[in-house]
Amino acid sequence: MVTSEHAGRATARAGANFALVKYWGKADARLNVPAVGSISITLDALFTETEVVVDPGLASDELTLDGKRRDEDLAKISACVDLLRRKAGVDTRVRVASRNNFPTGAGLASSASGFAALVRAAEGALGLTLSARERSIIARQGSGSAARSIFGGFVEMHAGSLPDGSDSFAEPLLESSEWPLEVVIAVTAKGEKEVGSRSGMARSASSSPYYAAWVAGQPPDLAAARAAIRARDFEALADIAEHNCLKMHAAALAALPPLVYWNGATVECLHAVRRLRAGGVPVFFTIDAGPQLKAVCAPGARGQVERMLSTVPGVLEVLTSALGPGAELR
Ligand code: DP6
């Protein structure tokens, strides 16, 4: 039954998130349960805003992204909304209008903010009231990283071990105000990436000789990052995050065919960040399944990092962000 005051229509906003200890590989593709836990930061300046309208007159769900129809993405969206429809005990179709304020599908975590905003808005539109954990479990089934964008600040995703995926959800570790790190993003290409995360992880798992080592190394990396975040130890977090990122890319590079997500400018940015850090600037890098480099800065270091990355040849644009809140209704 549809009961809440938001019933019928709701808009939600969710921030993108970047993992400092990465999710790469699945334990169960059907339930989208990750093979490894992960730890991320949620951003405030890069976000998705999504409106969901319940429309009994529709024969099927509709989706627009940045004002354009996206029928190719509709099956994933409908499957995610189905989980909420089932909870609400309704079968009515919905119209979903989503906007990203940053490039879509280029390794800037658009599926994370996208599914987190979708779940929050659809929950409101269908008149449901879920716990944050339930939201995270549903968002995970849309996209693994979206389970983390339900929460703000520093977030840990648990891989879980139950066959129904009910213990595979994210939880907040630290609020953004408790350690206000900032992020500088060097955009080095603007098109949608060639091989998305989903097929990239499947290829790594099935063909990379380093995949098993990647999975086995994750529990100690998670423990080290968790401890560094709790202690606000920037140097310790920087060491573990860069190491974990490069291990993920090592597993991907060794897949068949190889997954090379970087371009030349990505590598130049990586060296620039390493030089800054060697010179005493508190900054470290991370890179996801795309060519953008994300530089994570201790409070106060952002301006210097932004100026340096803007001068690297091949950098098209530099974006900056503070840490932000979890998915919320507008
Ligand atoms: C490299 O969450 O996009 O960004 O669950 O298949 O939708 P699916 O994958 P997705 O993968 C994100 C991979 C990553 C690392 C990370 O965010 O942890």
Boltz pocket constraint, residues with backbone or C-beta under 6 A from the ligand:
constraints:
  - pocket:
      binder: B
      contacts: [[A, 17], [A, 18], [A, 19], [A, 21], [A, 22], [A, 23], [A, 24], [A, 32], [A, 38], [A, 111], [A, 112], [A, 140], [A, 142], [A, 143], [A, 144], [A, 145], [A, 146], [A, 197], [A, 198], [A, 287], [A, 288], [A, 289]]
      max_distance: 6.0
